[in-house]
Amino acid sequence: MIHLYHCINARSFRPLWTLEEMQLPYELTLLPFPPRAVAPEYKQLNPLGTVPLLLDGATRMTESAAICHYLATRHGPSPLAVGVDEADYGAFLNWTHFGEATLTFPQTLVLRYSRFEPRERRQPQVAQDYAQWFLARLRAVEAPLADGREFLCGQRFTIADVSVGYALLLAHSIGLDADFGPHVAAYFERLRAREGYQRARRAQDAAARAAGISAPDLGVPRRSRP
Ligand SMILES: N[C@@H](CCC(=O)N[C@@H](CS)C(=O)NCC(=O)O)C(=O)O
């Protein structure tokens, strides 16, 4: 049985969303955030103390985009993965990694230096600079969507959309979505309307209720549902 360790709205939402898109059976363990500090026993399973952690037989993975790719191929074949023989294979790999390395990483600096650090260690200039950095890189998503395509590559929804979609979800939860371009905003709505996305949110909510864990307050007034 596939086992996913997850924190509310963390990058582990990517594999959760993929599991629900594929309707694979899995076990979900929801941890309080950050597990490194508040669930120290978790470090025996994952010495990094980060989520996601995916266990599947002898396979053990801690990188969210790679886990999505693994699920769509090892537990495929699935249209969620673009195959090596398809024209968009390179674009698929590029978007899948772009979602984490280019679009999510700068947001973690925004979060850390504007919310998570103790007040005396906060760095508003760093937070502001990396928010701008994120929004500048997001133009690389706005431009291709302007041609009317529904999803990023392969002419269908794939885990490249899961990877980039999670970066948009994080931007939404820290209030950067106000600066989304019109095509990115419409794309984000399309992703959130998906049955698989909705199922993943319900699975997260049910696990949170069962574990008595609530979402960390990121200090952003909510304009719309996550
Ligand atoms: N590149 C990794 C990053 C994993 C990561 O840093 N996860 C964050 C949650 S979004 C975490 O567990 N942070 C807790 C910590 O750093 O202690 C991925 O894509 O999965």
The ligand as an SDF file (V2000), in Angstrom:
LIG
                    3D

 20 19  0  0  0  0  0  0  0  0999 V2000
   11.8320   20.0970   -2.8540 N   0  0  0  0  0  0  0  0  0  0  0  0
   11.0590   19.3940   -1.8630 C   0  0  0  0  0  0  0  0  0  0  0  0
   10.8620   20.3230   -0.6740 C   0  0  0  0  0  0  0  0  0  0  0  0
   10.2080   19.6570    0.5170 C   0  0  0  0  0  0  0  0  0  0  0  0
    9.9590   20.6790    1.6240 C   0  0  0  0  0  0  0  0  0  0  0  0
   10.8090   21.5260    1.9430 O   0  0  0  0  0  0  0  0  0  0  0  0
    8.7560   20.6110    2.2340 N   0  0  0  0  0  0  0  0  0  0  0  0
    8.3680   21.5950    3.2090 C   0  0  0  0  0  0  0  0  0  0  0  0
    6.8390   21.7370    3.2170 C   0  0  0  0  0  0  0  0  0  0  0  0
    6.2030   22.5460    1.8110 S   0  0  0  0  0  0  0  0  0  0  0  0
    8.7190   21.1340    4.5980 C   0  0  0  0  0  0  0  0  0  0  0  0
    8.5270   19.9820    4.9240 O   0  0  0  0  0  0  0  0  0  0  0  0
    9.2080   22.0490    5.4510 N   0  0  0  0  0  0  0  0  0  0  0  0
    9.4450   21.7860    6.8220 C   0  0  0  0  0  0  0  0  0  0  0  0
   10.8540   22.0710    7.2230 C   0  0  0  0  0  0  0  0  0  0  0  0
   11.6380   22.5930    6.4060 O   0  0  0  0  0  0  0  0  0  0  0  0
   11.1870   21.7820    8.3760 O   0  0  0  0  0  0  0  0  0  0  0  0
    9.7260   18.9470   -2.4900 C   0  0  0  0  0  0  0  0  0  0  0  0
    9.3720   19.4330   -3.5790 O   0  0  0  0  0  0  0  0  0  0  0  0
    9.0530   18.0720   -1.9530 O   0  0  0  0  0  0  0  0  0  0  0  0
  1  2  1  0
  2  3  1  0
  2 18  1  0
  3  4  1  0
  4  5  1  0
  5  6  2  0
  5  7  1  0
  7  8  1  0
  8  9  1  0
  8 11  1  0
  9 10  1  0
 11 12  2  0
 11 13  1  0
 13 14  1  0
 14 15  1  0
 15 16  2  0
 15 17  1  0
 18 19  2  0
 18 20  1  0
M  END
$$$$
